[in-house]
Amino acid sequence: MTFNSARMGAVLVLLAAPLTAQVPAIAEIPGCATGPERAQLEQSRAALAQRRDQLKSRTAEHNGRCGHVVQGSADEAPCHAAQAQLNATIGQYASTVTEFNKQAEAAKAACQTPVSPHPRIGAATTVRGTVYWLTSDGRKAPITSGGPVYLGSRIITEGDSRLQITLLDETNFTLGANSDMVLDEFVYDPNTTAEKMVASMAKGTFRWVTGKVAHVDPESRKVKLPVGTIGIRGTDFEVQYQPDAAGYIKLFSGELEFTEQKTGAVRRMNAGQMAVIGSNGSLGAPIALSQ
């Protein structure tokens, strides 16, 4: 509030803050955005521009009506209330513009993300933290929620990160923090029995839930670790592995078999069991999960 002295008494100056001082400029839509995404961005941007013009007119009208009111007059309280409401509306509009600008920036980043030369085999359904795949020239291409997952991509999750992948056969594959994985092979034809998936885990934690095919030959579905290979049969299981450290396999449903890299020994596991992966690469005898 600013008070001025005048012959008619104290004058209370009520001016709404300029709209441009509180609201960021509306971002431009990246030229590379296409299809439904571009149409939605254009619609949102047009609505924001129209709302901006309305708020400018409303601000000018308020300033003309309440720019100079006498303190203690009948107009003082209504003008105070009108200004508070206008400022709140401008604040809400500013938040909407900020959110739109983030969407426009994400669309721009998506345009700049390299496209893998390999086929798409699924999508990232949940992404938290820093998750990316390494391009052939060593660049880190961010993986975003809803973004594609390509065959042969080396996927990295950093500390406090998490990624859930849904493959084309509806298999869910969740990677925890500090994981390093490559999806080496994937074959799925909904019209035939063709089915194959091979993934290599250098390190990390992951949870696997098999998709449409309930029981398959473990030779056709494998997860390779540096210390051995897991053959999968219609399974829900979790693995934690770090080089030179103890880890585990927890089997919640189905069956699997683990073939040790060093000895070639095979251990079979049933639902409700777990086994410890020793730092030397051996797999302990399965025990009940409750133990």
Kinemage of the C-alpha trace (Angstrom):
@kinemage 1
@onewidth
@group {chain A} dominant
@subgroup {mainchain}
@vectorlist {calphas} color= white
{ca met a 1} P 0.000 0.000 0.000
{ca thr a 2} L 1.190 3.539 -0.794
{ca phe a 3} L -0.317 6.609 0.841
{ca asn a 4} L -0.309 10.011 -0.828
{ca ser a 5} L -1.323 13.295 0.710
{ca ala a 6} L -4.048 15.239 -1.106
{ca arg a 7} L -6.505 18.010 -0.324
{ca met a 8} L -9.337 15.503 -0.111
{ca gly a 9} L -7.429 13.476 2.475
{ca ala a 10} L -5.343 10.310 2.362
{ca val a 11} L -5.435 8.475 -0.951
{ca leu a 12} L -4.886 4.703 -0.957
{ca val a 13} L -3.134 3.486 -4.102
{ca leu a 14} L -4.158 -0.055 -5.120
{ca leu a 15} L -2.384 -1.354 -8.201
{ca ala a 16} L -2.239 -4.976 -9.296
{ca ala a 17} L 1.291 -6.108 -10.076
{ca pro a 18} L 2.031 -6.069 -13.823
{ca leu a 19} L 1.173 -9.436 -15.358
{ca thr a 20} L 4.540 -9.724 -17.119
{ca ala a 21} L 6.374 -9.313 -13.798
{ca gln a 22} L 4.817 -12.466 -12.351
{ca val a 23} L 4.331 -14.796 -15.298
{ca pro a 24} L 7.078 -16.392 -17.442
{ca ala a 25} L 6.786 -16.042 -21.198
{ca ile a 26} L 4.907 -18.858 -22.909
{ca ala a 27} L 7.454 -21.182 -24.525
{ca glu a 28} L 7.419 -21.783 -28.255
{ca ile a 29} L 6.452 -25.236 -29.512
{ca pro a 30} L 9.504 -27.058 -30.930
{ca gly a 31} L 9.296 -27.443 -34.671
{ca cys a 32} L 10.207 -31.117 -34.451
{ca ala a 33} L 7.077 -31.985 -32.448
{ca thr a 34} L 4.540 -33.806 -34.622
{ca gly a 35} L 1.277 -35.718 -34.493
{ca pro a 36} L -1.140 -35.718 -31.534
{ca glu a 37} L 1.531 -34.339 -29.200
{ca arg a 38} L 1.962 -31.217 -31.330
{ca ala a 39} L -1.792 -30.733 -31.665
{ca gln a 40} L -2.193 -30.887 -27.891
{ca leu a 41} L 0.679 -28.440 -27.334
{ca glu a 42} L -0.771 -26.003 -29.878
{ca gln a 43} L -4.192 -26.172 -28.246
{ca ser a 44} L -2.722 -25.588 -24.793
{ca arg a 45} L -0.569 -22.697 -25.980
{ca ala a 46} L -3.499 -20.978 -27.712
{ca ala a 47} L -5.591 -21.279 -24.551
{ca leu a 48} L -2.773 -19.813 -22.458
{ca ala a 49} L -2.319 -16.877 -24.840
{ca gln a 50} L -6.056 -16.145 -24.725
{ca arg a 51} L -6.035 -16.346 -20.940
{ca arg a 52} L -3.020 -14.015 -20.806
{ca asp a 53} L -4.847 -11.373 -22.878
{ca gln a 54} L -7.907 -11.704 -20.641
{ca leu a 55} L -5.808 -11.198 -17.522
{ca lys a 56} L -4.083 -8.161 -19.023
{ca ser a 57} L -7.472 -6.594 -19.732
{ca arg a 58} L -8.717 -7.506 -16.286
{ca thr a 59} L -5.583 -6.000 -14.679
{ca ala a 60} L -5.983 -2.749 -16.635
{ca glu a 61} L -9.649 -2.559 -15.682
{ca his a 62} L -8.828 -3.133 -12.011
{ca asn a 63} L -6.112 -0.465 -12.025
{ca gly a 64} L -8.465 2.019 -13.655
{ca arg a 65} L -11.155 1.352 -11.075
{ca cys a 66} L -9.006 1.005 -7.970
{ca gly a 67} L -5.835 2.856 -8.885
{ca his a 68} L -6.619 5.703 -6.486
{ca val a 69} L -9.213 5.196 -3.819
{ca val a 70} L -9.627 7.227 -0.675
{ca gln a 71} L -8.564 5.420 2.453
{ca gly a 72} L -11.575 4.546 4.556
{ca ser a 73} L -13.974 5.024 1.669
{ca ala a 74} L -16.639 2.498 0.722
{ca asp a 75} L -14.459 1.430 -2.260
{ca glu a 76} L -11.424 0.465 -0.188
{ca ala a 77} L -12.539 -2.990 1.011
{ca pro a 78} L -13.989 -4.131 -2.349
{ca cys a 79} L -10.801 -3.015 -4.130
{ca his a 80} L -8.637 -4.880 -1.622
{ca ala a 81} L -10.690 -8.031 -2.177
{ca ala a 82} L -10.635 -7.626 -5.959
{ca gln a 83} L -6.865 -7.188 -5.967
{ca ala a 84} L -6.304 -10.276 -3.781
{ca gln a 85} L -8.494 -12.359 -6.072
{ca leu a 86} L -6.767 -11.026 -9.179
{ca asn a 87} L -3.313 -11.751 -7.779
{ca ala a 88} L -4.375 -15.297 -6.876
{ca thr a 89} L -5.691 -15.837 -10.407
{ca ile a 90} L -2.466 -14.518 -11.896
{ca gly a 91} L -0.496 -16.866 -9.634
{ca gln a 92} L -2.515 -19.859 -10.806
{ca tyr a 93} L -2.018 -18.813 -14.418
{ca ala a 94} L 1.744 -18.497 -13.831
{ca ser a 95} L 1.851 -22.085 -12.528
{ca thr a 96} L -0.011 -23.301 -15.609
{ca val a 97} L 2.441 -21.506 -17.901
{ca thr a 98} L 5.383 -23.027 -16.036
{ca glu a 99} L 3.917 -26.513 -16.466
{ca phe a 100} L 3.316 -25.925 -20.173
{ca asn a 101} L 6.893 -24.698 -20.595
{ca lys a 102} L 8.132 -27.951 -19.034
{ca gln a 103} L 6.054 -29.950 -21.531
{ca ala a 104} L 7.439 -27.922 -24.432
{ca glu a 105} L 10.988 -28.451 -23.154
{ca ala a 106} L 10.365 -32.194 -22.809
{ca ala a 107} L 9.083 -32.311 -26.397
{ca lys a 108} L 12.237 -30.535 -27.527
{ca ala a 109} L 14.439 -32.956 -25.585
{ca ala a 110} L 12.582 -35.911 -27.108
{ca cys a 111} L 13.373 -34.579 -30.570
{ca gln a 112} L 17.041 -34.448 -29.677
{ca thr a 113} L 17.136 -37.961 -28.211
{ca pro a 114} L 18.943 -40.324 -30.583
{ca val a 115} L 16.890 -43.081 -32.188
{ca ser a 116} L 18.335 -46.543 -31.848
{ca pro a 117} L 18.968 -48.472 -35.091
{ca his a 118} L 17.525 -51.529 -33.332
{ca pro a 119} L 13.812 -52.442 -33.219
{ca arg a 120} L 11.527 -51.245 -30.452
{ca ile a 121} L 10.622 -54.097 -28.093
{ca gly a 122} L 8.710 -52.291 -25.365
{ca ala a 123} L 8.267 -49.096 -23.412
{ca ala a 124} L 9.400 -47.506 -20.176
{ca thr a 125} L 6.243 -47.363 -18.063
{ca thr a 126} L 7.790 -45.859 -14.913
{ca val a 127} L 10.967 -43.801 -14.651
{ca arg a 128} L 12.358 -42.273 -11.476
{ca gly a 129} L 15.671 -40.507 -11.144
{ca thr a 130} L 18.466 -40.680 -13.731
{ca val a 131} L 17.920 -43.450 -16.285
{ca tyr a 132} L 19.415 -43.603 -19.771
{ca trp a 133} L 20.663 -45.856 -22.557
{ca leu a 134} L 24.129 -45.541 -24.030
{ca thr a 135} L 24.340 -44.807 -27.749
{ca ser a 136} L 26.952 -46.412 -29.986
{ca asp a 137} L 29.126 -43.302 -29.677
{ca gly a 138} L 28.890 -43.251 -25.876
{ca arg a 139} L 26.263 -40.566 -25.374
{ca lys a 140} L 23.691 -40.847 -22.581
{ca ala a 141} L 20.191 -40.776 -24.076
{ca pro a 142} L 17.613 -40.165 -21.313
{ca ile a 143} L 14.784 -42.680 -20.944
{ca thr a 144} L 11.472 -41.049 -20.047
{ca ser a 145} L 8.131 -42.486 -18.946
{ca gly a 146} L 6.313 -43.731 -22.032
{ca gly a 147} L 9.511 -43.665 -24.088
{ca pro a 148} L 10.601 -46.600 -26.259
{ca val a 149} L 12.961 -49.393 -25.246
{ca tyr a 150} L 15.126 -50.811 -28.013
{ca leu a 151} L 16.657 -54.221 -28.530
{ca gly a 152} L 20.364 -54.267 -27.782
{ca ser a 153} L 20.343 -51.053 -25.766
{ca arg a 154} L 22.562 -50.851 -22.716
{ca ile a 155} L 20.348 -49.387 -19.999
{ca ile a 156} L 21.822 -47.680 -16.939
{ca thr a 157} L 20.083 -46.571 -13.741
{ca glu a 158} L 22.044 -44.359 -11.381
{ca gly a 159} L 21.748 -44.080 -7.581
{ca asp a 160} L 18.210 -43.671 -6.219
{ca ser a 161} L 16.792 -44.396 -9.695
{ca arg a 162} L 14.241 -46.922 -10.886
{ca leu a 163} L 12.902 -48.090 -14.229
{ca gln a 164} L 10.003 -50.348 -15.144
{ca ile a 165} L 9.861 -51.755 -18.660
{ca thr a 166} L 6.862 -53.430 -20.271
{ca leu a 167} L 7.854 -55.618 -23.208
{ca leu a 168} L 5.574 -56.300 -26.161
{ca asp a 169} L 4.444 -59.617 -24.618
{ca glu a 170} L 3.390 -57.708 -21.458
{ca thr a 171} L 6.350 -58.944 -19.431
{ca asn a 172} L 7.308 -56.434 -16.733
{ca phe a 173} L 10.969 -55.924 -15.973
{ca thr a 174} L 11.891 -53.540 -13.131
{ca leu a 175} L 15.430 -52.244 -12.615
{ca gly a 176} L 16.513 -50.778 -9.302
{ca ala a 177} L 19.256 -48.266 -8.576
{ca asn a 178} L 22.813 -48.732 -9.868
{ca ser a 179} L 21.822 -51.301 -12.483
{ca asp a 180} L 23.416 -52.054 -15.843
{ca met a 181} L 21.496 -54.214 -18.308
{ca val a 182} L 21.369 -55.104 -22.005
{ca leu a 183} L 18.346 -56.723 -23.691
{ca asp a 184} L 20.258 -58.962 -26.098
{ca glu a 185} L 17.448 -60.894 -27.789
{ca phe a 186} L 13.686 -60.626 -27.977
{ca val a 187} L 11.300 -62.549 -30.213
{ca tyr a 188} L 7.541 -62.367 -29.787
{ca asp a 189} L 4.796 -63.184 -32.280
{ca pro a 190} L 1.249 -63.138 -30.836
{ca asn a 191} L 0.064 -65.318 -33.733
{ca thr a 192} L 2.584 -68.112 -33.155
{ca thr a 193} L 4.430 -69.793 -30.323
{ca ala a 194} L 7.659 -67.986 -31.209
{ca glu a 195} L 9.058 -66.650 -27.968
{ca lys a 196} L 12.581 -65.742 -26.883
{ca met a 197} L 14.150 -63.256 -24.499
{ca val a 198} L 17.757 -62.969 -23.385
{ca ala a 199} L 18.992 -60.171 -21.123
{ca ser a 200} L 22.453 -59.570 -19.669
{ca met a 201} L 22.852 -57.943 -16.246
{ca ala a 202} L 26.293 -56.603 -15.366
{ca lys a 203} L 25.069 -55.461 -11.964
{ca gly a 204} L 22.036 -54.231 -10.082
{ca thr a 205} L 18.664 -55.274 -8.758
{ca phe a 206} L 15.749 -56.331 -10.898
{ca arg a 207} L 12.298 -57.853 -10.610
{ca trp a 208} L 10.903 -59.948 -13.423
{ca val a 209} L 7.230 -60.833 -13.980
{ca thr a 210} L 6.540 -63.020 -17.031
{ca gly a 211} L 3.938 -61.829 -19.519
{ca lys a 212} L 1.429 -63.690 -21.671
{ca val a 213} L 3.324 -66.959 -21.968
{ca ala a 214} L 2.865 -68.759 -18.659
{ca his a 215} L 5.274 -71.669 -19.195
{ca val a 216} L 8.109 -71.751 -21.654
{ca asp a 217} L 11.345 -73.625 -22.170
{ca pro a 218} L 13.971 -72.050 -19.877
{ca glu a 219} L 16.353 -72.156 -22.831
{ca ser a 220} L 14.198 -69.558 -24.581
{ca arg a 221} L 14.139 -67.078 -21.689
{ca lys a 222} L 17.336 -66.247 -19.877
{ca val a 223} L 18.886 -63.589 -17.704
{ca lys a 224} L 22.654 -63.723 -17.832
{ca leu a 225} L 24.757 -62.623 -14.867
{ca pro a 226} L 28.559 -62.531 -14.828
{ca val a 227} L 28.483 -65.532 -12.451
{ca gly a 228} L 25.800 -67.613 -14.160
{ca thr a 229} L 22.582 -67.820 -16.153
{ca ile a 230} L 18.989 -67.894 -14.942
{ca gly a 231} L 16.566 -69.951 -17.041
{ca ile a 232} L 12.971 -68.805 -16.588
{ca arg a 233} L 9.698 -70.756 -16.532
{ca gly a 234} L 6.605 -68.541 -16.176
{ca thr a 235} L 8.172 -66.808 -13.236
{ca asp a 236} L 8.022 -63.884 -10.823
{ca phe a 237} L 11.443 -63.420 -9.272
{ca glu a 238} L 13.897 -60.823 -7.982
{ca val a 239} L 17.665 -60.770 -8.257
{ca gln a 240} L 20.279 -58.606 -6.602
{ca tyr a 241} L 23.819 -58.817 -7.887
{ca gln a 242} L 26.918 -56.658 -7.507
{ca pro a 243} L 30.410 -57.770 -8.590
{ca asp a 244} L 32.530 -59.146 -5.731
{ca ala a 245} L 29.630 -58.977 -3.286
{ca ala a 246} L 26.989 -61.355 -2.003
{ca gly a 247} L 23.585 -61.218 -3.679
{ca tyr a 248} L 20.426 -63.275 -3.890
{ca ile a 249} L 17.666 -64.754 -6.002
{ca lys a 250} L 14.127 -64.683 -4.580
{ca leu a 251} L 11.514 -66.756 -6.403
{ca phe a 252} L 7.903 -65.747 -5.687
{ca ser a 253} L 6.138 -67.932 -8.262
{ca gly a 254} L 6.944 -70.389 -11.052
{ca glu a 255} L 10.257 -72.163 -11.490
{ca leu a 256} L 13.767 -71.294 -12.548
{ca glu a 257} L 17.170 -72.851 -12.831
{ca phe a 258} L 20.559 -71.261 -12.245
{ca thr a 259} L 23.630 -72.494 -14.096
{ca glu a 260} L 26.913 -71.507 -12.479
{ca gln a 261} L 29.427 -69.949 -14.833
{ca lys a 262} L 32.507 -71.536 -13.227
{ca thr a 263} L 31.354 -75.120 -12.685
{ca gly a 264} L 28.380 -75.553 -14.990
{ca ala a 265} L 26.420 -76.878 -12.012
{ca val a 266} L 22.654 -76.394 -12.234
{ca arg a 267} L 20.421 -75.547 -9.297
{ca arg a 268} L 16.649 -75.567 -9.626
{ca met a 269} L 14.386 -73.339 -7.566
{ca asn a 270} L 10.651 -73.481 -6.861
{ca ala a 271} L 8.154 -70.828 -5.782
{ca gly a 272} L 8.661 -69.583 -2.230
{ca gln a 273} L 12.405 -70.155 -2.214
{ca met a 274} L 15.492 -67.966 -2.183
{ca ala a 275} L 19.193 -68.638 -2.689
{ca val a 276} L 22.281 -66.594 -1.891
{ca ile a 277} L 24.725 -65.732 -4.654
{ca gly a 278} L 28.161 -65.869 -3.074
{ca ser a 279} L 30.842 -63.310 -3.843
{ca asn a 280} L 32.742 -66.182 -5.490
{ca gly a 281} L 29.912 -66.728 -7.990
{ca ser a 282} L 28.413 -69.863 -6.447
{ca leu a 283} L 24.720 -70.251 -5.660
{ca gly a 284} L 23.770 -71.545 -2.236
{ca ala a 285} L 21.183 -74.237 -1.649
{ca pro a 286} L 17.603 -72.893 -1.946
{ca ile a 287} L 15.842 -72.175 1.339
{ca ala a 288} L 12.329 -71.013 2.192
{ca leu a 289} L 11.761 -67.283 1.781
{ca ser a 290} L 10.518 -67.077 5.371
{ca gln a 291} L 13.851 -68.242 6.741
